[in-house]
Amino acid sequence: MTDADAPAPSPAADEVEVDVVVLGVGPGGETVAGLAGKAGLDVVAVEENLVGGECPFYGCVPSKLMISGARHAAEGAPDWAHVVRRIREDATHDWSDGPFVERLEKHGGRVVRGRGRLVGPRRVRVGETTYVARRGVVLNVGTRPAVPPVDGLAGTPYWTNRDVVAITDLPASVVVVGGGPIGAELSQVFARFGVTTTLVDVAERLLPKDEPEAATVLGDALAADGVRLVLGQALERVSYTDGHFSVTVGAETLTSEKLLVAAGRTLQLDDLGLETVGVPTDGPLEVDDHLRVTAAADGGLWAVGDITGKGAFTHVSNYQARVAVRDLLGEDGPWADYRAVTRVTYTEPEVAAVGLTEQQARDAGLDVAVATGDLGARGWLDEAAGVMKLVADTEAGVLVGATVAGPTAGEVLGLLAVAVHARTPIEVLRTMHFAYPTYHRAIETVLWRLPH
Ligand SMILES: Cc1cc2nc3c(=O)[nH]c(=O)nc-3n(C[C@H](O)[C@H](O)[C@H](O)COP(=O)(O)OP(=O)(O)OC[C@H]3O[C@@H](n4cnc5c(N)ncnc54)[C@H](O)[C@@H]3O)c2cc1C
């Protein structure tokens, strides 16, 4: 008998029996509810804020609209009002999730508004009602901005991503805390719109999870856009008086009109009732390749999205959702595989990566070879700086990771993602045609720099 077939407790007066409860409706939750609903299951999707989650309302979509506006600004046509309009009217519908709810309901799901909490295996309480899930509960509660415990920061009107996507006026100056993808992207946006921008991070370099060669390219690009980088310095203290922040970083005190905290994310696992099903909350939820939460007493609990720690990206959340639904429907795989997770930082130049970095491959004990190169003829023609780095498992003769920093790097990455995903032999890749003079043609040069 599978978990999905296990008998559920009989419902009491304030209990409603359904097939599946989706708790938290980010991108993955929406996909689970939609696919399970389409398959004929009785699905309840519980959301305390906006159906659709962080990506469409506070994350990917508004930030990419800002980036698109910043590109035009760099070309001499800054129009912040246009960016504000597109975010408000076209993307977020003034932060209303009507279209998302409609889509979900069209697929047969039912939205329940409110904060949900597990109250035992397969049981989720929302207000006075307990939903009892015959097949299971799928958690997709996501993350919120992490706020570092910096002296003086709490109580100041600092921004996080949730505030910055809704601003109508640009400040004269901003300090951005965090040199990861979000901090780097938004710093470039501000600088390109003429805001005096300083990015600070305790790490010695930008994008600490990516290849150092790519971080160097990005650092040069941000500096060229006018972003001042203060790296390798701890944020010591923050204060706010007379409409200005004072930010002490190492031995220096920076002054700015605004402060944006983009210093990582906190898993929203607190007060979720995970203790009622025996699941620890001290880190990402451990899931198996069916997306079942391995520690859950009596099974019946799946998790998708950022809370699984497999890559905090919309596409990972959606990928996992499809896998979890297969399992809920009793289908036979394919199950989750994270060998070729892709990620892109949408700065200009973009930084795109798939699979393992060199360091990760070495830590995994692989027989590693790496090769790097520039963007080849197209880079020279376009006067575009960039780098490509390939990480090979020489024993297996395949690529296990790749990074591209350069124009349209996210698109160039597609080819490399196929190679890593399908474990295409490097020998085969070397026999391909690479159109001249494309950016992806640089792959050929770098492939030949690997041992052969
Ligand atoms: C500024 C920014 C830019 C980003 N850009 C990109 C990008 O370009 N590409 C990309 O792939 N990813 C990007 N991301 C990451 C992306 O937004 C997330 O990975 C994505 O939203 C998937 O998250 P999720 O599925 O885990 O759930 P989330 O989107 O975090 O949604 C979780 C939902 O659960 C709800 N919830 C939580 N607890 C409860 C509860 N107890 N009861 C009821 N509801 C609850 C929340 O209200 C929320 O709506 C970006 C993130 C940020 C912040």
The ligand as an SDF file (V2000), in Angstrom:
LIG
                    3D

 53 58  0  0  0  0  0  0  0  0999 V2000
   13.6030   39.8510   -6.0460 C   0  0  0  0  0  0  0  0  0  0  0  0
   13.5270   38.4070   -6.4670 C   0  0  0  0  0  0  0  0  0  0  0  0
   13.8000   38.0750   -7.7640 C   0  0  0  0  0  0  0  0  0  0  0  0
   13.7040   36.7520   -8.1720 C   0  0  0  0  0  0  0  0  0  0  0  0
   13.9910   36.4570   -9.4680 N   0  0  0  0  0  0  0  0  0  0  0  0
   13.8940   35.1770   -9.8890 C   0  0  0  0  0  0  0  0  0  0  0  0
   14.1160   34.8490  -11.2560 C   0  0  0  0  0  0  0  0  0  0  0  0
   14.3950   35.7230  -12.0820 O   0  0  0  0  0  0  0  0  0  0  0  0
   13.9890   33.5600  -11.6350 N   0  0  0  0  0  0  0  0  0  0  0  0
   13.6650   32.5760  -10.7480 C   0  0  0  0  0  0  0  0  0  0  0  0
   13.5660   31.4090  -11.1500 O   0  0  0  0  0  0  0  0  0  0  0  0
   13.4450   32.8530   -9.4470 N   0  0  0  0  0  0  0  0  0  0  0  0
   13.5490   34.1240   -9.0080 C   0  0  0  0  0  0  0  0  0  0  0  0
   13.2910   34.4120   -7.6860 N   0  0  0  0  0  0  0  0  0  0  0  0
   12.9290   33.3090   -6.7650 C   0  0  0  0  0  0  0  0  0  0  0  0
   11.4540   32.9500   -6.9320 C   0  0  0  0  0  0  0  0  0  0  0  0
   10.6460   34.0640   -6.6470 O   0  0  0  0  0  0  0  0  0  0  0  0
   11.0800   31.7770   -6.0330 C   0  0  0  0  0  0  0  0  0  0  0  0
   12.0050   30.7430   -6.1830 O   0  0  0  0  0  0  0  0  0  0  0  0
    9.7080   31.3020   -6.4660 C   0  0  0  0  0  0  0  0  0  0  0  0
    8.7310   32.2330   -6.0900 O   0  0  0  0  0  0  0  0  0  0  0  0
    9.3450   29.9260   -5.9580 C   0  0  0  0  0  0  0  0  0  0  0  0
    9.0080   29.9840   -4.6140 O   0  0  0  0  0  0  0  0  0  0  0  0
    8.1120   28.8980   -3.9200 P   0  0  0  0  0  0  0  0  0  0  0  0
    7.4120   28.0720   -4.9300 O   0  0  0  0  0  0  0  0  0  0  0  0
    8.9340   28.2120   -2.9220 O   0  0  0  0  0  0  0  0  0  0  0  0
    6.9780   29.7640   -3.1550 O   0  0  0  0  0  0  0  0  0  0  0  0
    6.7800   31.3350   -2.9490 P   0  0  0  0  0  0  0  0  0  0  0  0
    6.7470   32.0390   -4.2480 O   0  0  0  0  0  0  0  0  0  0  0  0
    7.7200   31.8170   -1.9130 O   0  0  0  0  0  0  0  0  0  0  0  0
    5.2820   31.3560   -2.3670 O   0  0  0  0  0  0  0  0  0  0  0  0
    4.9670   30.7880   -1.1350 C   0  0  0  0  0  0  0  0  0  0  0  0
    3.5350   31.1780   -0.7920 C   0  0  0  0  0  0  0  0  0  0  0  0
    3.1250   30.5310    0.4030 O   0  0  0  0  0  0  0  0  0  0  0  0
    2.3220   31.4200    1.1730 C   0  0  0  0  0  0  0  0  0  0  0  0
    2.3440   30.9640    2.5530 N   0  0  0  0  0  0  0  0  0  0  0  0
    3.4300   30.8070    3.3560 C   0  0  0  0  0  0  0  0  0  0  0  0
    3.0740   30.2850    4.5500 N   0  0  0  0  0  0  0  0  0  0  0  0
    1.7350   30.1060    4.4910 C   0  0  0  0  0  0  0  0  0  0  0  0
    0.7970   29.5740    5.4170 C   0  0  0  0  0  0  0  0  0  0  0  0
    1.1470   29.0940    6.6020 N   0  0  0  0  0  0  0  0  0  0  0  0
   -0.5200   29.5430    5.0400 N   0  0  0  0  0  0  0  0  0  0  0  0
   -0.9140   30.0120    3.8250 C   0  0  0  0  0  0  0  0  0  0  0  0
   -0.0460   30.5110    2.9060 N   0  0  0  0  0  0  0  0  0  0  0  0
    1.2640   30.5370    3.2430 C   0  0  0  0  0  0  0  0  0  0  0  0
    2.9940   32.7680    0.9510 C   0  0  0  0  0  0  0  0  0  0  0  0
    2.0830   33.8200    1.2150 O   0  0  0  0  0  0  0  0  0  0  0  0
    3.3820   32.6840   -0.5250 C   0  0  0  0  0  0  0  0  0  0  0  0
    2.3710   33.2030   -1.3610 O   0  0  0  0  0  0  0  0  0  0  0  0
   13.3550   35.7360   -7.2520 C   0  0  0  0  0  0  0  0  0  0  0  0
   13.0560   36.0820   -5.9270 C   0  0  0  0  0  0  0  0  0  0  0  0
   13.1340   37.3940   -5.5270 C   0  0  0  0  0  0  0  0  0  0  0  0
   12.8210   37.7300   -4.0990 C   0  0  0  0  0  0  0  0  0  0  0  0
  1  2  1  0
  2  3  1  0
  2 52  2  0
  3  4  2  0
  4  5  1  0
  4 50  1  0
  5  6  2  0
  6  7  1  0
  6 13  1  0
  7  8  2  0
  7  9  1  0
  9 10  1  0
 10 11  2  0
 10 12  1  0
 12 13  2  0
 13 14  1  0
 14 15  1  0
 14 50  1  0
 15 16  1  0
 16 17  1  0
 16 18  1  0
 18 19  1  0
 18 20  1  0
 20 21  1  0
 20 22  1  0
 22 23  1  0
 23 24  1  0
 24 25  2  0
 24 26  1  0
 24 27  1  0
 27 28  1  0
 28 29  2  0
 28 30  1  0
 28 31  1  0
 31 32  1  0
 32 33  1  0
 33 34  1  0
 33 48  1  0
 34 35  1  0
 35 36  1  0
 35 46  1  0
 36 37  1  0
 36 45  1  0
 37 38  2  0
 38 39  1  0
 39 40  1  0
 39 45  2  0
 40 41  1  0
 40 42  2  0
 42 43  1  0
 43 44  2  0
 44 45  1  0
 46 47  1  0
 46 48  1  0
 48 49  1  0
 50 51  2  0
 51 52  1  0
 52 53  1  0
M  END
$$$$
